[in-house]
Amino acid sequence: MSDSVVDLNPVTRITAGAIGEPGQRVFYIQARQGSALVTLLCEKEQTQALAMGIEQILMQLAQKDPDKVGPIDEVLAQDMSLEEPLDPLFRIGQMGLGYDEERNLLVLVVQELLPEGQETVAVLVARFWFSPVQGR
């Protein structure tokens, strides 16, 4: 099995959101680096887990060095809505979240959800590198 990797390092923008009525919503994670826009389908629970993971990392960073997390007013000034077109590259299967202390960047690594029985196809992977302020 080989992997195809999309690596936005670093992103200029990252967000998560949902489209549709409650009970019928479709959830997305979206990142941009310059003109490259990557949209991924995900589950509500995945967005919740991601938010909790980012919050835990940011709390740990703030305890060590509050300057690494950045001021909250930078976050409030950003537009966090999803961008059109909403053309997902793939549906997320596995997700991982990490932190590069040297660069003060978080990294979200997501892997495509493969249909059952299709283990020999290439797996798509996306890595989104973003600052603590963007993570907020």
N, C-alpha and C positions, 0 to 999 in steps of 0.2 A: 504494500500500500504506500503510495507516495502522497505528499502534501503539496498543495499550491497555497502560497502565503501572500496575503495582502498586508503590507506593513506601513501604517501611517505613523511616522516617527519624526517629529511629534505631530499631533493633530492641531489644526487651527480652531477646531470646534468639535464638541462631542455632546450628545444629548440622548435622552430616552423619552419616549412618549407613546401615546395610544391614540388610535383613530376609531371612532364608532361609538355607539350607545353602550351603556353599561350592560354587561352580559353578552355583548356582541363585539367587544373591542378587539382590535388587533394591535399588538405591542411591537415596538421597534426600538432598536439602538442604532444610532446614526453618528457617523464621524466624517469630518471633512479635513482635507489637507490641500490647501490651494484650490485647484479646480476639481480635485478628486473627491467625490462624494460616495460613501459606502453606507448602505442601509441594510440592516439585518433584521429578520423576523425573530421574535423571542416570545417566551411565555411571561405572563404577569409575575409569576413566582421568581423567574430569573431576574426581572428588573428589580424586584424587591430585594432579592439576595445581593444583587450588585450594589444597590444603594446602601444596604447595611454593611457590606464589605468595605466600601469606600469610606463610609462614616467611621468605621473602626480604625482604618489606617490613618485618617485625618486626625482623629482624637489622639492616637499614639504620637503622631508627628507634632501636634500642638503641645503635647506634654513635654517633648524633648526640646522643641524650638518653634515657638509660635510664628516666627517670621517665615518659616517654610510653608505654612498653610495659606498665608495671605489674608488681606482684609476682606470682610464680608461684602462691602459695598461694590467691589469689583464683580462679585458674583451676581448681585442684584441688578446690575446694569446690563447683563447679557440676555439676549433673546434665546430662550431654550426650546422654541417650537421646532417641530420637524420640518425639514425642507422638502419641497417637491423636486423631482419626482420621487415617489415612494416605490422604488423598484428594487426589492430586496435581492441581495446577492445570494443569500441562503438562509435557512432556518438554523438557529443556534441549538447545538446539542450540549456540548460541554463548555464551561467558562472557567477561567482562572484569573485571579487578580494579584498583582505584585507591585513592588516598589523598588525603584533604582535610586538608592541614596545619593550616589555620586552626581547624578543628573537631576535629582529632585523631581522625578517623573513617576507616575503610576503607569502600569501597563495592564490593559485588559486583553486577554488572549481567549479567543472563542473558536470553537471548532464546529464545523457543519454537522448537523444531525443527518446521519445516513439512514436510508430506508432499511428495514430489517432484511437481512440476507445479502446486502450489497457491501461486502467487506473488501472487495478488490478494486474498487474505484478510487480515484484520487480524492482525498479529503481536503476540503477548503478550510483554511485557517485565516483568521484576521487578528492582527495585533494593533491596538490603538494605544499610543503613548500620549499621556496628558498630564498637565500640571495639577497640583493640589487645588488651585483655584478653579480650574476647569472641572475637577471632580466634584467640587461642592455643588 
